[in-house]
Amino acid sequence: MELIRVVVHGALGRMGREVINAVCREEGMQIVGAVELESGANSLPLPDGSGSVLLTASLEDTVTVKPDVMVDFTVAQATMPAVRMAANKGINMVIGTTGLTAAEIEELEYLAETYQIGVVTAPNFALGAVLMIHLAKIAAKYMDYAEIIELHHERKVDAPSGTALSTARSMAAAKGKPFFCADQKQAYASRGERVEGINVHSVRLPGMLAHQEVILGGPGQTLHIRHDTISRECFMPGVIMAIKKVVEHKGLIYGLDNLLGLEDKG
């Protein structure tokens, strides 16, 4: 099997560095280029000591290395211009950036179909987080009240998190109707953002990475489903799986559950 040639968009960010480390360790894959807006250099030494790759400030300057896959972990404002460029060049994509709008997701689908490329995007690449959502969807069918608390580091730019929004919407879809919400005489900002009847609370503090708890309530009982990200390394098995899958698939795959075969079992 030919090597899967990978370029990382957002290469010097925390997630970008993890992706480079993971791809360098993975048999059958090769880092061939890196993109970082304010890099200050034109080459990036690889962590496995195998040499260095081209480092540029724009994906347009990196396509000369002919990547098979672009992995993007940046911010929404930077993702879409890179996505359009990659699609135009026939490059498959794995997108881990959160905060993309529904319209931007639709554009991803349009680009994938128009240029006949594979695109995998997901609100969370941690396998445990995907299983948390899967379990929450199962529980949603049997309990009428739920709230979500999501906790992240202070640098996370979006709130609620993409994972929390995806969880709430998936739970409501599995239930077939919105959840009940505690009846209160007036609305309080401290009750969080309501999504499908589920109040979502966001915490942003130093010392945290990514954590989420789904709390479901019923008469005389509560059910807690929690996932804790201890290090960014936990995202890498999902990213590697997505890279392998995206070169074999044409069109958009949204959510890691579709790669794990969980999409029809919630």
Sequence and secondary structure as in RCSB ss.txt:
>XXXX:A:sequence
MELIRVVVHGALGRMGREVINAVCREEGMQIVGAVELESGANSLPLPDGSGSVLLTASLEDTVTVKPDVMVDFTV
AQATMPAVRMAANKGINMVIGTTGLTAAEIEELEYLAETYQIGVVTAPNFALGAVLMIHLAKIAAKYMDYAEIIE
LHHERKVDAPSGTALSTARSMAAAKGKPFFCADQKQAYASRGERVEGINVHSVRLPGMLAHQEVILGGPGQTLHI
RHDTISRECFMPGVIMAIKKVVEHKGLIYGLDNLLGLEDKG
>XXXX:A:secstr
   EEEEEETTTSHHHHHHHHHHHHSTTEEEEEEE TT   SEEE TTSS EEEEESSGGGTGGG  SEEEE S 
HHHHHHHHHHHHHTT EEEE      HHHHHHHHHHHHHHT EEEE S   HHHHHHHHHHHHHHTT SEEEEEE
EE TT   SS HHHHHHHHHHHHHHTS  B    SS  GGG EEETTEEEEEEE TT  EEEEEEEEETTEEEEE
EEEE SGGGGHHHHHHHHHHHTT  EEEESTHHHHT TT  
